């Protein structure tokens, strides 16, 4: 299914994209609170071309920003949100496919105004595949150096845990045999070996914020704790004040706006 999707992307979407012609791909998002202009990145071509295809087809027209969390982000792209009654639960809809992750980190990160793809959690989506249509625009807040240091440590711990689990899974039969024999010494030895292998595989510098990131997160804001986990595939180039208006609307429990905020999109070039 994934291979078929990639083939379809490469064959059909080239008619929509501006990659290779020297032009940026710009999208206009019109809302009742104002307009937002977004630039799509060429370094994330699957996300760019899919987004353009959906915009050109009118997929997003009439959909709501169905999940809004102040000082965090605004999320939309659920097709079930079109003309949805107030009591309807939203957030699970999509076009019927996912998009392979295109995480270009640290070049693209979760600064204020970043356009990122929503996705299901790691438990059911370890490959970090993106929703085929749902996206969010980052608002966030500013952070101190100490807070950013803590985020770095958390990211490092998470990466090390993931690598350790992968290594342990590859040794599952050996671990089961040692448990069956109640060989505690053998288990401890294997655990120490896996820890050493994990430390050798994980480069701690890969989870450190660059000087540019630190400056942005300390002065402009964003959501650094999402970095390297979700695909960032564009950014707001005009209309951050409109994003601010949207992220400030009143919401009900579940982060759904009390009054719908709908969108209409078109490709500028």
C-alpha positions, -999 to +999 in steps of 0.1 A: +000+000+000+028+024+009+047+016-023+015+021-043+010+055-026+046+066-034+042+056-070+009+075-073+026+106-057+054+106-081+032+101-112+002+122-105+013+151-083+040+165-105+013+184-123+006+204-092+040+212-077+064+240-084+096+221-075+124+226-098+111+258-115+126+282-089+092+292-075+080+288-039+048+269-034+025+294-016-010+286-002-036+311+009-058+300+038-089+322+041-109+323+073-135+345+088-108+360+111-084+368+083-061+353+057-029+333+063-003+328+036+018+296+039+050+285+022+055+248+015+090+233+017+105+216-013+126+194+011+093+176+021+080+168-014+055+141-005+038+164+020+040+194-003+026+176-033-002+159-013-012+192+003-013+209-031-034+181-045-059+184-017-060+222-020-065+221-058-093+196-054-112+218-028-107+192-001-101+218+026-128+242+017-154+244+044-135+224+069-130+236+105-100+242+127-115+216+149-088+215+177-074+247+191-052+249+222-042+284+233-004+290+234+001+257+216-014+252+181-044+253+158-053+220+140-076+213+110-080+190+080-105+165+093-130+160+064-157+151+089-156+187+103-174+201+072-209+213+083-204+192+115-229+197+143-216+212+175-219+179+194-199+158+168-165+145+180-138+154+154-102+145+148-102+110+134-111+117+098-087+117+068-085+109+031-079+072+037-041+071+036-010+082+055+022+099+043+057+086+051+075+108+075+098+135+060+114+149+092+141+174+080+156+182+114+171+204+127+167+226+096+129+227+101+116+228+136+085+238+156+090+275+157+059+298+159+041+296+125+055+262+115+031+241+095+033+204+106+015+172+098-007+157+126-003+119+131-012+091+154+010+083+184+041+062+184+023+032+200+003+025+169+026+045+145+062+039+152+073+050+117+058+085+125+037+085+094+017+117+089-021+120+085-031+123+048-048+156+055-047+168+091-022+195+099-015+220+126+001+255+128+023+261+158+018+290+182+036+279+213+053+301+239+089+312+247+113+291+269+144+297+290+177+280+284+171+258+314+138+246+300+154+239+266+182+219+284+155+198+300+138+192+266+172+181+252+176+156+280+141+143+276+147+138+238+179+120+244+163+097+270+135+089+246+159+082+217+180+060+239+150+041+251+138+035+216+172+022+205+176+000+236+141-015+230+150-023+193+182-040+204+165-059+231+138-071+207+165-084+184+178-105+214+143-117+224+151-154+221+183-151+241+166-131+268+138-157+270+164-185+273+182-167+301+149-161+320+140-197+316+173-207+331+170-181+358+205-169+348+205-135+365+242-131+358+237-137+321+208-112+320+228-085+337+257-090+314+234-089+283+217-058+297+250-040+301+261-050+266+228-036+252+233-003+272+268+000+257+255-006+222+228+019+227+252+046+239+274+038+209+245+042+185+229+074+199+247+106+191+238+130+219+246+160+196+217+150+173+192+160+200+207+193+209+191+225+198+211+246+174+220+282+183+193+293+158+167+271+175+175+284+209+173+320+198+139+315+182+125+295+211+137+321+236+125+352+217+097+342+193+084+309+206+072+276+195+068+240+207+103+225+210+091+193+227+076+183+193+108+185+174+121+155+155+088+137+161+065+153+135+070+164+099+073+201+095+065+209+059+059+246+057+056+279+075+034+310+078+049+339+058+020+363+063-009+363+088+006+353+121-017+378+136-046+358+122-031+326+137-030+345+170-067+354+167-077+318+160-056+303+188-073+327+212-109+318+205-130+303+232-132+265+232-153+238+248-139+207+267-120+187+241-104+219+226-132+224+200-140+260+193-174+272+207-179+290+173-166+272+142-136+286+125-137+274+089-112+276+061-109+279+023-077+274+005-061+281-029-027+278-044-011+312-052+018+298-072 
